[in-house]
Structures are given as structure tokens and as C-alpha cells.
């Protein structure tokens, strides 16, 4: 399935170390002709890090997508009744967001967007980036993996020696994962070296 003309929600959470990679993938998605709708978590809105100024990052994402980001929970809720997204991508998706999503917590714009979108039985794609994927968050990944309409960008360990529980999505596979999810299929293999 082509992405041209598809409305894609781009939900961004605070795995700041992946922002440069995510920005490159957003540029690629824009080139497909998809219509991109950014949704930014509260932490991304308020926390600068050694990886850069998040205000500048949000400005760049707004410019690339051509759409103002959703920044508040109440502005994400209409995604459900209006049903204007064809697919929603959470990239990066932190362990915190994974845990809350698996447990039905909707206390950020990203989580409200996910909840609102899933009520329409449309695909949600997760691009995981967490230091505890093989630790306490392992159960949440399993829970979400077995949930209807939820798909994962293939992922693997990013530094098995220094961070043995950490896993990160292969962001170069975001576009293909979205295409497969729109057809109701999980791209394979999910776990990659």
C-alpha cells in the first residue's frame, strides 16, 4: 500500500537520543506524499537535553509536516470522533509510554491520541526506544504485541554489553512497517540484530 495521501499521526515521546533519526524518517515520510500530523508529549515540549533544544526540534517537525502539532490532551481527544487519521505512529516510544499504553493510562497528548485512534480500529505502530525493554517493560511489549491493531517497527538490542536490557527500533523500517500495518500485517522479522 502506498502512503501518498494517507493521514499519518506522528506521536513523539521523549527518547531524545533518537530524535535525529526520527527527524530523518519524518522527512522520508513527507516525500511519500503522506499528510503528517505531529503530536508531541509534554516531556518533549518542556525538557531540553544534551541532544538539543526541543523547541527547535518541534519547530523543525512543524515546518517539515506543514501542520501545527497537537500539544494538549484535550486537543488529541477529537482524533477519535473525527477519525481523520489512517494510521498513528509513536516514534520514538519510550518505556514510560509503553507501560502507560499497556495499562490504559491516558495522561499525555500522545497517549490520548493512541486511545482515541484505537477506538476506530485503525493501526497503531510503535517504534520502541527504551533502556528496559528486556527488563520491567518486557511484559508491556508482550501485552501490546498481542493487542489488536497494534504493530511494531522491528527492533533489537542497541548495546548488549553496556545496556543489556535496552532495545531500539530499526527506524529505517518505519515506512515499510506503516505500509504493512495499513494492510493489517506485522512486518517480519520483528526482532532484529
PyMOL CGO cylinders between C-alpha atoms (Angstrom):
from pymol import cmd
from pymol.cgo import CYLINDER

trace = [
    CYLINDER, 0.00, 0.00, 0.00, 1.26, 3.45, -0.85, 0.3, 1, 1, 1, 1, 1, 1,
    CYLINDER, 1.26, 3.45, -0.85, 1.41, 6.20, 1.76, 0.3, 1, 1, 1, 1, 1, 1,
    CYLINDER, 1.41, 6.20, 1.76, 0.57, 9.04, -0.62, 0.3, 1, 1, 1, 1, 1, 1,
    CYLINDER, 0.57, 9.04, -0.62, -2.48, 10.90, 0.64, 0.3, 1, 1, 1, 1, 1, 1,
    CYLINDER, -2.48, 10.90, 0.64, -2.63, 8.86, 3.86, 0.3, 1, 1, 1, 1, 1, 1,
    CYLINDER, -2.63, 8.86, 3.86, -3.12, 10.82, 7.08, 0.3, 1, 1, 1, 1, 1, 1,
    CYLINDER, -3.12, 10.82, 7.08, -0.39, 9.70, 9.47, 0.3, 1, 1, 1, 1, 1, 1,
    CYLINDER, -0.39, 9.70, 9.47, -0.29, 10.77, 13.11, 0.3, 1, 1, 1, 1, 1, 1,
    CYLINDER, -0.29, 10.77, 13.11, 3.31, 11.29, 14.27, 0.3, 1, 1, 1, 1, 1, 1,
    CYLINDER, 3.31, 11.29, 14.27, 3.34, 10.94, 18.05, 0.3, 1, 1, 1, 1, 1, 1,
    CYLINDER, 3.34, 10.94, 18.05, 6.73, 11.84, 19.54, 0.3, 1, 1, 1, 1, 1, 1,
    CYLINDER, 6.73, 11.84, 19.54, 7.81, 10.97, 23.09, 0.3, 1, 1, 1, 1, 1, 1,
    CYLINDER, 7.81, 10.97, 23.09, 10.98, 11.76, 24.99, 0.3, 1, 1, 1, 1, 1, 1,
    CYLINDER, 10.98, 11.76, 24.99, 13.65, 9.36, 23.83, 0.3, 1, 1, 1, 1, 1, 1,
    CYLINDER, 13.65, 9.36, 23.83, 15.80, 12.36, 22.97, 0.3, 1, 1, 1, 1, 1, 1,
    CYLINDER, 15.80, 12.36, 22.97, 18.78, 10.33, 21.73, 0.3, 1, 1, 1, 1, 1, 1,
    CYLINDER, 18.78, 10.33, 21.73, 16.72, 9.12, 18.76, 0.3, 1, 1, 1, 1, 1, 1,
    CYLINDER, 16.72, 9.12, 18.76, 15.39, 12.49, 17.59, 0.3, 1, 1, 1, 1, 1, 1,
    CYLINDER, 15.39, 12.49, 17.59, 17.92, 12.94, 14.77, 0.3, 1, 1, 1, 1, 1, 1,
    CYLINDER, 17.92, 12.94, 14.77, 16.99, 9.52, 13.33, 0.3, 1, 1, 1, 1, 1, 1,
    CYLINDER, 16.99, 9.52, 13.33, 13.27, 10.18, 13.76, 0.3, 1, 1, 1, 1, 1, 1,
    CYLINDER, 13.27, 10.18, 13.76, 13.56, 13.54, 12.03, 0.3, 1, 1, 1, 1, 1, 1,
    CYLINDER, 13.56, 13.54, 12.03, 15.19, 11.86, 9.02, 0.3, 1, 1, 1, 1, 1, 1,
    CYLINDER, 15.19, 11.86, 9.02, 12.36, 9.32, 8.84, 0.3, 1, 1, 1, 1, 1, 1,
    CYLINDER, 12.36, 9.32, 8.84, 9.76, 12.10, 9.03, 0.3, 1, 1, 1, 1, 1, 1,
    CYLINDER, 9.76, 12.10, 9.03, 11.46, 13.76, 6.04, 0.3, 1, 1, 1, 1, 1, 1,
    CYLINDER, 11.46, 13.76, 6.04, 11.22, 10.46, 4.14, 0.3, 1, 1, 1, 1, 1, 1,
    CYLINDER, 11.22, 10.46, 4.14, 7.54, 10.08, 5.04, 0.3, 1, 1, 1, 1, 1, 1,
    CYLINDER, 7.54, 10.08, 5.04, 6.84, 13.60, 3.80, 0.3, 1, 1, 1, 1, 1, 1,
    CYLINDER, 6.84, 13.60, 3.80, 8.47, 12.68, 0.47, 0.3, 1, 1, 1, 1, 1, 1,
    CYLINDER, 8.47, 12.68, 0.47, 5.96, 9.83, 0.04, 0.3, 1, 1, 1, 1, 1, 1,
    CYLINDER, 5.96, 9.83, 0.04, 3.13, 12.36, -0.18, 0.3, 1, 1, 1, 1, 1, 1,
    CYLINDER, 3.13, 12.36, -0.18, 1.63, 11.36, 3.17, 0.3, 1, 1, 1, 1, 1, 1,
    CYLINDER, 1.63, 11.36, 3.17, -0.16, 14.03, 5.22, 0.3, 1, 1, 1, 1, 1, 1,
    CYLINDER, -0.16, 14.03, 5.22, 1.62, 14.20, 8.57, 0.3, 1, 1, 1, 1, 1, 1,
    CYLINDER, 1.62, 14.20, 8.57, 0.00, 15.30, 11.85, 0.3, 1, 1, 1, 1, 1, 1,
    CYLINDER, 0.00, 15.30, 11.85, 2.52, 15.77, 14.71, 0.3, 1, 1, 1, 1, 1, 1,
    CYLINDER, 2.52, 15.77, 14.71, 1.54, 15.03, 18.31, 0.3, 1, 1, 1, 1, 1, 1,
    CYLINDER, 1.54, 15.03, 18.31, 4.11, 15.98, 20.94, 0.3, 1, 1, 1, 1, 1, 1,
    CYLINDER, 4.11, 15.98, 20.94, 4.33, 14.66, 24.51, 0.3, 1, 1, 1, 1, 1, 1,
    CYLINDER, 4.33, 14.66, 24.51, 4.61, 17.07, 27.43, 0.3, 1, 1, 1, 1, 1, 1,
    CYLINDER, 4.61, 17.07, 27.43, 8.17, 15.97, 28.20, 0.3, 1, 1, 1, 1, 1, 1,
    CYLINDER, 8.17, 15.97, 28.20, 9.29, 16.72, 24.66, 0.3, 1, 1, 1, 1, 1, 1,
    CYLINDER, 9.29, 16.72, 24.66, 7.69, 20.15, 24.95, 0.3, 1, 1, 1, 1, 1, 1,
    CYLINDER, 7.69, 20.15, 24.95, 9.47, 21.06, 28.19, 0.3, 1, 1, 1, 1, 1, 1,
    CYLINDER, 9.47, 21.06, 28.19, 12.76, 19.16, 28.51, 0.3, 1, 1, 1, 1, 1, 1,
    CYLINDER, 12.76, 19.16, 28.51, 15.94, 20.12, 26.73, 0.3, 1, 1, 1, 1, 1, 1,
    CYLINDER, 15.94, 20.12, 26.73, 18.72, 17.56, 26.77, 0.3, 1, 1, 1, 1, 1, 1,
    CYLINDER, 18.72, 17.56, 26.77, 22.30, 17.06, 25.67, 0.3, 1, 1, 1, 1, 1, 1,
    CYLINDER, 22.30, 17.06, 25.67, 20.81, 16.03, 22.32, 0.3, 1, 1, 1, 1, 1, 1,
    CYLINDER, 20.81, 16.03, 22.32, 19.49, 19.51, 21.61, 0.3, 1, 1, 1, 1, 1, 1,
    CYLINDER, 19.49, 19.51, 21.61, 16.86, 22.13, 22.20, 0.3, 1, 1, 1, 1, 1, 1,
    CYLINDER, 16.86, 22.13, 22.20, 13.41, 20.56, 21.97, 0.3, 1, 1, 1, 1, 1, 1,
    CYLINDER, 13.41, 20.56, 21.97, 11.79, 23.85, 21.00, 0.3, 1, 1, 1, 1, 1, 1,
    CYLINDER, 11.79, 23.85, 21.00, 13.97, 23.91, 17.90, 0.3, 1, 1, 1, 1, 1, 1,
    CYLINDER, 13.97, 23.91, 17.90, 13.16, 20.24, 17.24, 0.3, 1, 1, 1, 1, 1, 1,
    CYLINDER, 13.16, 20.24, 17.24, 9.42, 20.91, 17.47, 0.3, 1, 1, 1, 1, 1, 1,
    CYLINDER, 9.42, 20.91, 17.47, 9.81, 23.90, 15.13, 0.3, 1, 1, 1, 1, 1, 1,
    CYLINDER, 9.81, 23.90, 15.13, 11.60, 21.73, 12.57, 0.3, 1, 1, 1, 1, 1, 1,
    CYLINDER, 11.60, 21.73, 12.57, 8.94, 18.99, 12.78, 0.3, 1, 1, 1, 1, 1, 1,
    CYLINDER, 8.94, 18.99, 12.78, 6.19, 21.60, 12.38, 0.3, 1, 1, 1, 1, 1, 1,
    CYLINDER, 6.19, 21.60, 12.38, 7.95, 23.00, 9.32, 0.3, 1, 1, 1, 1, 1, 1,
    CYLINDER, 7.95, 23.00, 9.32, 8.54, 19.57, 7.75, 0.3, 1, 1, 1, 1, 1, 1,
    CYLINDER, 8.54, 19.57, 7.75, 4.96, 18.39, 8.27, 0.3, 1, 1, 1, 1, 1, 1,
    CYLINDER, 4.96, 18.39, 8.27, 3.30, 21.69, 7.46, 0.3, 1, 1, 1, 1, 1, 1,
    CYLINDER, 3.30, 21.69, 7.46, 0.89, 21.13, 10.36, 0.3, 1, 1, 1, 1, 1, 1,
    CYLINDER, 0.89, 21.13, 10.36, 0.82, 22.59, 13.85, 0.3, 1, 1, 1, 1, 1, 1,
    CYLINDER, 0.82, 22.59, 13.85, 1.46, 19.93, 16.48, 0.3, 1, 1, 1, 1, 1, 1,
    CYLINDER, 1.46, 19.93, 16.48, -1.11, 18.71, 18.95, 0.3, 1, 1, 1, 1, 1, 1,
    CYLINDER, -1.11, 18.71, 18.95, 0.31, 19.72, 22.33, 0.3, 1, 1, 1, 1, 1, 1,
    CYLINDER, 0.31, 19.72, 22.33, -2.55, 19.18, 24.78, 0.3, 1, 1, 1, 1, 1, 1,
    CYLINDER, -2.55, 19.18, 24.78, -4.56, 16.15, 25.86, 0.3, 1, 1, 1, 1, 1, 1,
    CYLINDER, -4.56, 16.15, 25.86, -7.86, 17.85, 25.05, 0.3, 1, 1, 1, 1, 1, 1,
    CYLINDER, -7.86, 17.85, 25.05, -6.67, 18.59, 21.51, 0.3, 1, 1, 1, 1, 1, 1,
    CYLINDER, -6.67, 18.59, 21.51, -5.79, 14.92, 20.94, 0.3, 1, 1, 1, 1, 1, 1,
    CYLINDER, -5.79, 14.92, 20.94, -9.19, 13.58, 22.02, 0.3, 1, 1, 1, 1, 1, 1,
    CYLINDER, -9.19, 13.58, 22.02, -11.02, 14.58, 18.77, 0.3, 1, 1, 1, 1, 1, 1,
    CYLINDER, -11.02, 14.58, 18.77, -8.83, 12.12, 16.86, 0.3, 1, 1, 1, 1, 1, 1,
    CYLINDER, -8.83, 12.12, 16.86, -11.38, 9.52, 17.97, 0.3, 1, 1, 1, 1, 1, 1,
    CYLINDER, -11.38, 9.52, 17.97, -14.71, 11.00, 16.94, 0.3, 1, 1, 1, 1, 1, 1,
    CYLINDER, -14.71, 11.00, 16.94, -13.33, 12.77, 13.85, 0.3, 1, 1, 1, 1, 1, 1,
    CYLINDER, -13.33, 12.77, 13.85, -11.44, 9.60, 12.77, 0.3, 1, 1, 1, 1, 1, 1,
    CYLINDER, -11.44, 9.60, 12.77, -9.19, 11.58, 10.44, 0.3, 1, 1, 1, 1, 1, 1,
    CYLINDER, -9.19, 11.58, 10.44, -6.02, 9.51, 10.84, 0.3, 1, 1, 1, 1, 1, 1,
    CYLINDER, -6.02, 9.51, 10.84, -5.45, 6.44, 8.70, 0.3, 1, 1, 1, 1, 1, 1,
    CYLINDER, -5.45, 6.44, 8.70, -2.62, 5.28, 10.96, 0.3, 1, 1, 1, 1, 1, 1,
    CYLINDER, -2.62, 5.28, 10.96, -0.79, 6.53, 14.06, 0.3, 1, 1, 1, 1, 1, 1,
    CYLINDER, -0.79, 6.53, 14.06, 2.96, 6.13, 14.63, 0.3, 1, 1, 1, 1, 1, 1,
    CYLINDER, 2.96, 6.13, 14.63, 4.55, 6.60, 18.06, 0.3, 1, 1, 1, 1, 1, 1,
    CYLINDER, 4.55, 6.60, 18.06, 8.21, 7.28, 17.30, 0.3, 1, 1, 1, 1, 1, 1,
    CYLINDER, 8.21, 7.28, 17.30, 10.13, 7.18, 19.46, 0.3, 1, 1, 1, 1, 1, 1,
    CYLINDER, 10.13, 7.18, 19.46, 8.03, 5.32, 22.01, 0.3, 1, 1, 1, 1, 1, 1,
    CYLINDER, 8.03, 5.32, 22.01, 9.64, 5.37, 25.45, 0.3, 1, 1, 1, 1, 1, 1,
    CYLINDER, 9.64, 5.37, 25.45, 9.30, 2.67, 28.07, 0.3, 1, 1, 1, 1, 1, 1,
    CYLINDER, 9.30, 2.67, 28.07, 7.15, 5.06, 30.09, 0.3, 1, 1, 1, 1, 1, 1,
    CYLINDER, 7.15, 5.06, 30.09, 4.71, 5.46, 27.21, 0.3, 1, 1, 1, 1, 1, 1,
    CYLINDER, 4.71, 5.46, 27.21, 4.75, 1.69, 26.55, 0.3, 1, 1, 1, 1, 1, 1,
    CYLINDER, 4.75, 1.69, 26.55, 3.85, 0.96, 30.17, 0.3, 1, 1, 1, 1, 1, 1,
    CYLINDER, 3.85, 0.96, 30.17, 1.06, 3.53, 30.26, 0.3, 1, 1, 1, 1, 1, 1,
    CYLINDER, 1.06, 3.53, 30.26, -0.37, 2.41, 26.92, 0.3, 1, 1, 1, 1, 1, 1,
    CYLINDER, -0.37, 2.41, 26.92, -0.38, -1.24, 28.04, 0.3, 1, 1, 1, 1, 1, 1,
    CYLINDER, -0.38, -1.24, 28.04, -2.24, -0.23, 31.19, 0.3, 1, 1, 1, 1, 1, 1,
    CYLINDER, -2.24, -0.23, 31.19, -4.77, 2.15, 29.65, 0.3, 1, 1, 1, 1, 1, 1,
    CYLINDER, -4.77, 2.15, 29.65, -3.35, 5.37, 31.11, 0.3, 1, 1, 1, 1, 1, 1,
    CYLINDER, -3.35, 5.37, 31.11, -4.04, 8.50, 29.05, 0.3, 1, 1, 1, 1, 1, 1,
    CYLINDER, -4.04, 8.50, 29.05, -2.23, 11.34, 30.79, 0.3, 1, 1, 1, 1, 1, 1,
    CYLINDER, -2.23, 11.34, 30.79, -0.30, 12.80, 27.82, 0.3, 1, 1, 1, 1, 1, 1,
    CYLINDER, -0.30, 12.80, 27.82, -1.31, 14.07, 24.37, 0.3, 1, 1, 1, 1, 1, 1,
    CYLINDER, -1.31, 14.07, 24.37, 0.39, 11.02, 22.79, 0.3, 1, 1, 1, 1, 1, 1,
    CYLINDER, 0.39, 11.02, 22.79, -1.48, 8.53, 24.95, 0.3, 1, 1, 1, 1, 1, 1,
    CYLINDER, -1.48, 8.53, 24.95, -4.80, 10.28, 24.38, 0.3, 1, 1, 1, 1, 1, 1,
    CYLINDER, -4.80, 10.28, 24.38, -4.12, 10.23, 20.64, 0.3, 1, 1, 1, 1, 1, 1,
    CYLINDER, -4.12, 10.23, 20.64, -3.40, 6.49, 20.81, 0.3, 1, 1, 1, 1, 1, 1,
    CYLINDER, -3.40, 6.49, 20.81, -6.54, 5.75, 22.82, 0.3, 1, 1, 1, 1, 1, 1,
    CYLINDER, -6.54, 5.75, 22.82, -8.70, 7.94, 20.57, 0.3, 1, 1, 1, 1, 1, 1,
    CYLINDER, -8.70, 7.94, 20.57, -7.23, 6.42, 17.40, 0.3, 1, 1, 1, 1, 1, 1,
    CYLINDER, -7.23, 6.42, 17.40, -7.55, 2.79, 18.53, 0.3, 1, 1, 1, 1, 1, 1,
    CYLINDER, -7.55, 2.79, 18.53, -11.27, 3.22, 19.17, 0.3, 1, 1, 1, 1, 1, 1,
    CYLINDER, -11.27, 3.22, 19.17, -11.62, 3.45, 15.37, 0.3, 1, 1, 1, 1, 1, 1,
    CYLINDER, -11.62, 3.45, 15.37, -9.99, 0.02, 14.88, 0.3, 1, 1, 1, 1, 1, 1,
    CYLINDER, -9.99, 0.02, 14.88, -7.19, 1.57, 12.82, 0.3, 1, 1, 1, 1, 1, 1,
    CYLINDER, -7.19, 1.57, 12.82, -3.50, 0.63, 13.06, 0.3, 1, 1, 1, 1, 1, 1,
    CYLINDER, -3.50, 0.63, 13.06, -1.16, 2.00, 15.71, 0.3, 1, 1, 1, 1, 1, 1,
    CYLINDER, -1.16, 2.00, 15.71, 2.57, 1.50, 15.05, 0.3, 1, 1, 1, 1, 1, 1,
    CYLINDER, 2.57, 1.50, 15.05, 5.13, 1.59, 17.87, 0.3, 1, 1, 1, 1, 1, 1,
    CYLINDER, 5.13, 1.59, 17.87, 8.79, 2.47, 17.27, 0.3, 1, 1, 1, 1, 1, 1,
    CYLINDER, 8.79, 2.47, 17.27, 10.23, 1.40, 20.61, 0.3, 1, 1, 1, 1, 1, 1,
    CYLINDER, 10.23, 1.40, 20.61, 13.19, 3.07, 22.30, 0.3, 1, 1, 1, 1, 1, 1,
    CYLINDER, 13.19, 3.07, 22.30, 13.70, 2.03, 25.90, 0.3, 1, 1, 1, 1, 1, 1,
    CYLINDER, 13.70, 2.03, 25.90, 16.51, 1.03, 28.23, 0.3, 1, 1, 1, 1, 1, 1,
    CYLINDER, 16.51, 1.03, 28.23, 14.28, -1.52, 29.97, 0.3, 1, 1, 1, 1, 1, 1,
    CYLINDER, 14.28, -1.52, 29.97, 12.72, -3.44, 27.05, 0.3, 1, 1, 1, 1, 1, 1,
    CYLINDER, 12.72, -3.44, 27.05, 14.22, -6.70, 28.31, 0.3, 1, 1, 1, 1, 1, 1,
    CYLINDER, 14.22, -6.70, 28.31, 13.60, -5.71, 31.92, 0.3, 1, 1, 1, 1, 1, 1,
    CYLINDER, 13.60, -5.71, 31.92, 10.45, -4.46, 33.59, 0.3, 1, 1, 1, 1, 1, 1,
    CYLINDER, 10.45, -4.46, 33.59, 8.93, -3.31, 30.27, 0.3, 1, 1, 1, 1, 1, 1,
    CYLINDER, 8.93, -3.31, 30.27, 9.22, -6.73, 28.62, 0.3, 1, 1, 1, 1, 1, 1,
    CYLINDER, 9.22, -6.73, 28.62, 5.74, -7.67, 29.85, 0.3, 1, 1, 1, 1, 1, 1,
    CYLINDER, 5.74, -7.67, 29.85, 4.28, -4.44, 28.40, 0.3, 1, 1, 1, 1, 1, 1,
    CYLINDER, 4.28, -4.44, 28.40, 5.80, -5.12, 24.99, 0.3, 1, 1, 1, 1, 1, 1,
    CYLINDER, 5.80, -5.12, 24.99, 4.27, -8.59, 25.09, 0.3, 1, 1, 1, 1, 1, 1,
    CYLINDER, 4.27, -8.59, 25.09, 0.89, -7.19, 26.11, 0.3, 1, 1, 1, 1, 1, 1,
    CYLINDER, 0.89, -7.19, 26.11, 0.89, -4.63, 23.30, 0.3, 1, 1, 1, 1, 1, 1,
    CYLINDER, 0.89, -4.63, 23.30, 2.24, -7.09, 20.74, 0.3, 1, 1, 1, 1, 1, 1,
    CYLINDER, 2.24, -7.09, 20.74, -0.79, -9.27, 21.37, 0.3, 1, 1, 1, 1, 1, 1,
    CYLINDER, -0.79, -9.27, 21.37, -3.26, -6.39, 21.14, 0.3, 1, 1, 1, 1, 1, 1,
    CYLINDER, -3.26, -6.39, 21.14, -5.46, -5.93, 18.10, 0.3, 1, 1, 1, 1, 1, 1,
    CYLINDER, -5.46, -5.93, 18.10, -4.43, -3.16, 15.66, 0.3, 1, 1, 1, 1, 1, 1,
    CYLINDER, -4.43, -3.16, 15.66, -1.03, -2.59, 17.32, 0.3, 1, 1, 1, 1, 1, 1,
    CYLINDER, -1.03, -2.59, 17.32, 2.13, -3.18, 15.29, 0.3, 1, 1, 1, 1, 1, 1,
    CYLINDER, 2.13, -3.18, 15.29, 5.84, -2.74, 15.99, 0.3, 1, 1, 1, 1, 1, 1,
    CYLINDER, 5.84, -2.74, 15.99, 8.66, -1.34, 13.92, 0.3, 1, 1, 1, 1, 1, 1,
    CYLINDER, 8.66, -1.34, 13.92, 11.27, -4.15, 14.08, 0.3, 1, 1, 1, 1, 1, 1,
    CYLINDER, 11.27, -4.15, 14.08, 13.66, -3.65, 16.97, 0.3, 1, 1, 1, 1, 1, 1,
    CYLINDER, 13.66, -3.65, 16.97, 16.73, -5.12, 18.62, 0.3, 1, 1, 1, 1, 1, 1,
    CYLINDER, 16.73, -5.12, 18.62, 19.35, -4.56, 21.28, 0.3, 1, 1, 1, 1, 1, 1,
    CYLINDER, 19.35, -4.56, 21.28, 21.33, -1.39, 20.71, 0.3, 1, 1, 1, 1, 1, 1,
    CYLINDER, 21.33, -1.39, 20.71, 24.23, -2.09, 23.11, 0.3, 1, 1, 1, 1, 1, 1,
    CYLINDER, 24.23, -2.09, 23.11, 24.04, -5.60, 24.61, 0.3, 1, 1, 1, 1, 1, 1,
    CYLINDER, 24.04, -5.60, 24.61, 27.27, -5.23, 26.58, 0.3, 1, 1, 1, 1, 1, 1,
    CYLINDER, 27.27, -5.23, 26.58, 26.76, -1.86, 28.27, 0.3, 1, 1, 1, 1, 1, 1,
    CYLINDER, 26.76, -1.86, 28.27, 22.94, -1.83, 28.25, 0.3, 1, 1, 1, 1, 1, 1,
    CYLINDER, 22.94, -1.83, 28.25, 21.77, -5.47, 28.13, 0.3, 1, 1, 1, 1, 1, 1,
    CYLINDER, 21.77, -5.47, 28.13, 18.08, -4.63, 28.69, 0.3, 1, 1, 1, 1, 1, 1,
    CYLINDER, 18.08, -4.63, 28.69, 17.93, -1.82, 26.13, 0.3, 1, 1, 1, 1, 1, 1,
    CYLINDER, 17.93, -1.82, 26.13, 16.21, -2.15, 22.75, 0.3, 1, 1, 1, 1, 1, 1,
    CYLINDER, 16.21, -2.15, 22.75, 15.61, 0.30, 19.95, 0.3, 1, 1, 1, 1, 1, 1,
    CYLINDER, 15.61, 0.30, 19.95, 13.58, 0.23, 16.75, 0.3, 1, 1, 1, 1, 1, 1,
    CYLINDER, 13.58, 0.23, 16.75, 15.22, -0.04, 13.36, 0.3, 1, 1, 1, 1, 1, 1,
    CYLINDER, 15.22, -0.04, 13.36, 13.88, 3.35, 12.31, 0.3, 1, 1, 1, 1, 1, 1,
    CYLINDER, 13.88, 3.35, 12.31, 14.84, 2.79, 8.68, 0.3, 1, 1, 1, 1, 1, 1,
    CYLINDER, 14.84, 2.79, 8.68, 11.96, 0.30, 8.57, 0.3, 1, 1, 1, 1, 1, 1,
    CYLINDER, 11.96, 0.30, 8.57, 9.27, 2.78, 9.67, 0.3, 1, 1, 1, 1, 1, 1,
    CYLINDER, 9.27, 2.78, 9.67, 7.91, 3.35, 6.16, 0.3, 1, 1, 1, 1, 1, 1,
    CYLINDER, 7.91, 3.35, 6.16, 7.64, -0.36, 5.34, 0.3, 1, 1, 1, 1, 1, 1,
    CYLINDER, 7.64, -0.36, 5.34, 6.12, -1.08, 8.75, 0.3, 1, 1, 1, 1, 1, 1,
    CYLINDER, 6.12, -1.08, 8.75, 3.43, 1.55, 8.14, 0.3, 1, 1, 1, 1, 1, 1,
    CYLINDER, 3.43, 1.55, 8.14, 2.63, 0.07, 4.73, 0.3, 1, 1, 1, 1, 1, 1,
    CYLINDER, 2.63, 0.07, 4.73, 2.29, -3.43, 6.16, 0.3, 1, 1, 1, 1, 1, 1,
    CYLINDER, 2.29, -3.43, 6.16, 0.22, -2.24, 9.13, 0.3, 1, 1, 1, 1, 1, 1,
    CYLINDER, 0.22, -2.24, 9.13, -2.20, -0.48, 6.78, 0.3, 1, 1, 1, 1, 1, 1,
    CYLINDER, -2.20, -0.48, 6.78, -2.74, -3.92, 5.22, 0.3, 1, 1, 1, 1, 1, 1,
    CYLINDER, -2.74, -3.92, 5.22, -3.27, -5.46, 8.66, 0.3, 1, 1, 1, 1, 1, 1,
    CYLINDER, -3.27, -5.46, 8.66, 0.11, -7.23, 8.77, 0.3, 1, 1, 1, 1, 1, 1,
    CYLINDER, 0.11, -7.23, 8.77, 3.04, -7.11, 11.18, 0.3, 1, 1, 1, 1, 1, 1,
    CYLINDER, 3.04, -7.11, 11.18, 6.30, -6.68, 9.27, 0.3, 1, 1, 1, 1, 1, 1,
    CYLINDER, 6.30, -6.68, 9.27, 8.69, -9.56, 9.89, 0.3, 1, 1, 1, 1, 1, 1,
    CYLINDER, 8.69, -9.56, 9.89, 11.05, -10.36, 11.48, 0.3, 1, 1, 1, 1, 1, 1,
    CYLINDER, 11.05, -10.36, 11.48, 10.14, -8.23, 14.46, 0.3, 1, 1, 1, 1, 1, 1,
    CYLINDER, 10.14, -8.23, 14.46, 13.31, -8.88, 16.46, 0.3, 1, 1, 1, 1, 1, 1,
    CYLINDER, 13.31, -8.88, 16.46, 16.43, -7.95, 14.52, 0.3, 1, 1, 1, 1, 1, 1,
    CYLINDER, 16.43, -7.95, 14.52, 20.11, -8.00, 15.37, 0.3, 1, 1, 1, 1, 1, 1,
]
cmd.load_cgo(trace, "trace")
